[in-house]
Amino acid sequence: MANARLTFPLVPRRRVIGLSYGTMRSLRRGSGSDIAGSRPYRPGDDMDSIDWAASARLSTARGNDEFIVRERFAEEAPKIVIVCDRRPQMSHFAAPLPWLDKPEAMRHTVELILASAGAAGGFVGYLDYADGDPH
């Protein structure tokens, strides 16, 4: 179990807007698993999107054939930006104090974020603030 990769769920603050595949619910309508709502059928709608049970209930209640289309949210890939500060001030405490070793903590945090983004099928950007030699 020591080699198991730790991950955490990526919870967006707003609905994701990105490429039309992935694991997170988006603002756009698409072929995802989360239901966005329903509306009357319009010519050109995909036959697979018709909610047959709701259409049967509505048709029975109104006495004529009416179809209801179930709309779903698209699932999209999350986009993550990692901002790291590697300036010399980050290595203020020496390595013998592991709970204060900021560069090591930053490395572990970035690894955790990368593993979580990979598990969610996301895209990662990296912004590095550094002056001087890497540490």
Rosetta blueprint (number, residue, H / E / L):
1 M L
2 A L
3 N L
4 A L
5 R L
6 L L
7 T L
8 F L
9 P L
10 L L
11 V L
12 P L
13 R L
14 R L
15 R L
16 V E
17 I L
18 G L
19 L L
20 S L
21 Y L
22 G L
23 T L
24 M E
25 R E
26 S E
27 L E
28 R E
29 R E
30 G E
31 S E
32 G E
33 S E
34 D E
35 I E
36 A E
37 G E
38 S E
39 R E
40 P E
41 Y L
42 R L
43 P L
44 G L
45 D L
46 D L
47 M H
48 D H
49 S H
50 I E
51 D L
52 W H
53 A H
54 A H
55 S H
56 A H
57 R H
58 L H
59 S H
60 T H
61 A H
62 R H
63 G L
64 N L
65 D L
66 E L
67 F L
68 I E
69 V E
70 R E
71 E E
72 R E
73 F E
74 A E
75 E E
76 E E
77 A L
78 P L
79 K E
80 I E
81 V E
82 I E
83 V E
84 C E
85 D E
86 R L
87 R L
88 P H
89 Q H
90 M H
91 S H
92 H L
93 F L
94 A L
95 A L
96 P L
97 L L
98 P H
99 W H
100 L H
101 D L
102 K H
103 P H
104 E H
105 A H
106 M H
107 R H
108 H H
109 T H
110 V H
111 E H
112 L H
113 I H
114 L H
115 A H
116 S H
117 A H
118 G H
119 A H
120 A L
121 G L
122 G L
123 F E
124 V E
125 G E
126 Y E
127 L E
128 D E
129 Y E
130 A L
131 D L
132 G L
133 D L
134 P L
135 H L
